[in-house]
Amino acid sequence: MTDQALPTEYQRLLLRTVFAFMICDTHIAQDELDFIRQKASEKHFFGSLNIEDELAELIDHVNRRGIDFFDDYFKRVKRVSMTDDQELQLIDAAIRTVQADDKITQEEINFLKILRVLLNVSNEKILTAFPKIGPDFVDQDKFTEIYFKELYANYVKLTEMPVFDISDVKDITASTKIE
């Protein structure tokens, strides 16, 4: 993974990935927010994105679109052209978000599997980069569009997205923003 400046489209996708994995279990854990803010302090990670404003916009998007937010997110993952290193960084960010609250749910594992289906990086590179966690979401069978649709349909069927309050992610009383 490189520390070079990342294209804005990729930085937004990276933030959306962290956000999607934060809410895929239908709640926002403070540890996950702390992870996002810590990553935001590393200027190369999200670049010049204003994290507080971006999170507020994402909360609004989820509240308007509900579970369809994830459909939008997965379409974006498929649309953005990424290198293998960027895809591995996306997986790493997702895994770290899932691990941030020390509670890994089946929804989060399934979400990792869905993300994996959409990426082009090889299973070998994933298993090399994530030897302890990779086998949990890298299946030996070839991923297919049908597999993706089944995983996603099962998630949507079993998940009801709550309405989030902006104060869940943004301290609305604070006068300074994290930049």
Phi, psi and omega per residue, in radians:
M1 nan 2.361 -3.060
T2 -1.758 2.781 3.106
D3 -1.742 0.159 -3.121
Q4 -1.195 2.832 3.109
A5 -1.090 2.358 -3.098
L6 -1.777 2.599 3.079
P7 -1.051 2.514 -3.096
T8 -0.969 -0.708 3.128
E9 -1.036 -0.732 3.111
Y10 -1.199 -0.704 3.125
Q11 -1.060 -0.731 3.098
R12 -1.126 -0.707 3.107
L13 -1.109 -0.704 3.109
L14 -1.067 -0.787 3.104
L15 -1.134 -0.750 3.111
R16 -1.083 -0.613 3.115
T17 -1.129 -0.866 3.134
V18 -1.050 -0.772 3.133
F19 -1.107 -0.808 -3.130
A20 -1.053 -0.725 3.136
F21 -1.286 -0.426 3.066
M22 -1.212 -0.684 -3.047
I23 -1.736 -0.084 -3.057
C24 -1.111 -0.359 3.059
D25 -1.649 0.252 3.035
T26 1.202 0.322 2.991
H27 -2.571 2.816 -3.140
I28 -1.940 1.982 3.133
A29 -1.585 2.467 3.137
Q30 -1.033 -0.643 3.125
D31 -1.083 -0.623 3.108
E32 -1.211 -0.704 3.067
L33 -1.109 -0.708 3.112
D34 -1.076 -0.673 3.101
F35 -1.082 -0.794 3.134
I36 -1.064 -0.792 -3.113
R37 -1.181 -0.621 3.088
Q38 -1.139 -0.751 3.106
K39 -1.147 -0.612 3.119
A40 -1.123 -0.522 3.128
S41 -1.252 -0.327 3.044
E42 -1.528 1.674 -2.961
K43 -0.887 -0.555 -3.106
H44 -1.296 -0.332 -3.022
F45 -1.278 -1.030 3.100
F46 -1.834 0.067 3.118
G47 1.096 -2.372 -3.069
S48 -1.604 0.201 3.123
L49 -1.088 2.399 3.042
N50 -1.464 1.784 -2.993
I51 -1.040 -0.763 -3.114
E52 -1.062 -0.786 3.141
D53 -1.190 -0.703 3.129
E54 -1.114 -0.737 3.113
L55 -1.120 -0.704 3.110
A56 -1.077 -0.740 3.113
E57 -1.123 -0.709 3.123
L58 -1.151 -0.715 3.077
I59 -1.046 -0.780 3.109
D60 -1.061 -0.749 3.126
H61 -1.055 -0.807 3.122
V62 -1.101 -0.751 -3.117
N63 -1.149 -0.572 3.104
R64 -1.382 -0.711 -3.017
R65 -1.706 -0.291 -3.109
G66 1.068 -2.414 -3.086
I67 -1.086 -0.389 3.119
D68 -1.177 -0.247 3.041
F69 -0.944 -0.716 -3.099
F70 -1.185 -0.617 3.063
D71 -1.056 -0.792 3.096
D72 -1.053 -0.767 -3.132
Y73 -1.076 -0.844 -3.102
F74 -1.148 -0.605 3.053
K75 -1.095 -0.684 3.127
R76 -1.145 -0.719 3.115
V77 -1.024 -0.761 -3.132
K78 -1.173 -0.555 -3.033
R79 -1.407 -0.588 -3.067
V80 -1.348 2.238 3.095
S81 -1.417 2.193 -3.082
M82 -2.323 2.654 3.000
T83 -1.390 2.932 3.058
D84 -1.022 -0.721 3.134
D85 -1.086 -0.701 3.115
Q86 -1.169 -0.697 3.102
E87 -1.126 -0.704 3.091
L88 -1.141 -0.635 3.089
Q89 -1.154 -0.656 3.086
L90 -1.083 -0.800 3.101
I91 -1.086 -0.778 3.139
D92 -1.034 -0.782 3.128
A93 -1.096 -0.714 3.115
A94 -1.108 -0.812 -3.123
I95 -1.092 -0.799 -3.132
R96 -1.109 -0.611 3.093
T97 -1.149 -0.796 3.138
V98 -1.073 -0.663 -3.110
Q99 -1.404 -0.266 -3.009
A100 -1.020 -0.639 -3.101
D101 -1.673 0.192 3.104
D102 1.012 0.412 3.122
K103 -2.468 1.844 -3.117
I104 -1.753 2.114 -3.109
T105 -1.735 2.875 3.092
Q106 -1.093 -0.620 3.096
E107 -1.036 -0.720 -3.123
E108 -1.182 -0.692 3.086
I109 -1.121 -0.772 3.111
N110 -1.095 -0.644 3.109
F111 -1.121 -0.689 3.066
L112 -1.084 -0.692 3.101
K113 -1.110 -0.729 3.114
I114 -1.100 -0.809 3.112
L115 -1.020 -0.763 -3.111
R116 -1.029 -0.711 -3.130
V117 -1.023 -0.579 -3.040
L118 -1.471 -0.174 -3.064
L119 -1.734 2.709 -3.102
N120 -1.716 -0.221 -3.120
V121 -1.040 2.518 -3.072
S122 -1.260 2.685 3.061
N123 -1.015 -0.651 -3.119
E124 -1.065 -0.765 3.134
K125 -1.166 -0.654 3.108
I126 -1.131 -0.821 -3.123
L127 -1.146 -0.578 3.074
T128 -1.199 -0.764 -3.112
A129 -1.263 -0.566 -3.056
F130 -2.319 1.172 -3.037
P131 -1.101 -0.514 -3.109
K132 -1.498 -0.552 -3.027
I133 -1.837 -0.548 -3.079
G134 -0.849 -0.790 -3.120
P135 -1.074 -0.352 3.119
D136 -1.238 -0.435 -3.113
F137 -2.243 0.035 3.031
V138 -1.835 1.791 3.129
D139 -1.396 2.688 3.116
Q140 -1.286 -0.481 3.128
D141 -1.268 2.686 3.099
K142 -1.227 2.306 3.091
F143 -1.268 2.441 3.114
T144 -2.269 2.920 3.092
E145 -1.086 -0.631 3.122
I146 -1.123 -0.720 3.114
Y147 -1.059 -0.811 3.104
F148 -1.020 -0.853 -3.105
K149 -1.081 -0.659 3.128
E150 -1.182 -0.797 3.102
L151 -1.029 -0.820 -3.096
Y152 -1.186 -0.734 3.127
A153 -1.079 -0.692 3.109
N154 -1.142 -0.690 3.108
Y155 -1.114 -0.862 -3.099
V156 -1.080 -0.694 -3.115
K157 -1.137 -0.613 -3.041
L158 -1.690 -0.078 -3.011
T159 -2.064 2.296 3.001
E160 -2.004 2.063 -3.076
M161 -1.385 2.198 3.099
P162 -1.314 2.948 2.986
V163 -1.567 2.156 -3.121
F164 -1.618 2.580 3.055
D165 -1.634 2.430 3.140
I166 -0.971 -0.538 3.134
S167 -1.209 -0.182 3.038
D168 -1.136 -0.510 -3.094
V169 -2.108 -0.256 -3.044
K170 -2.311 2.207 3.067
D171 -1.347 1.723 -3.036
I172 -1.267 -0.143 3.097
T173 -1.597 -0.249 -3.101
A174 -1.308 2.458 3.137
S175 -1.665 -0.262 3.113
T176 -1.896 2.605 3.138
K177 -2.004 2.631 3.030
I178 -1.359 2.254 -3.119
E179 -2.001 nan nan
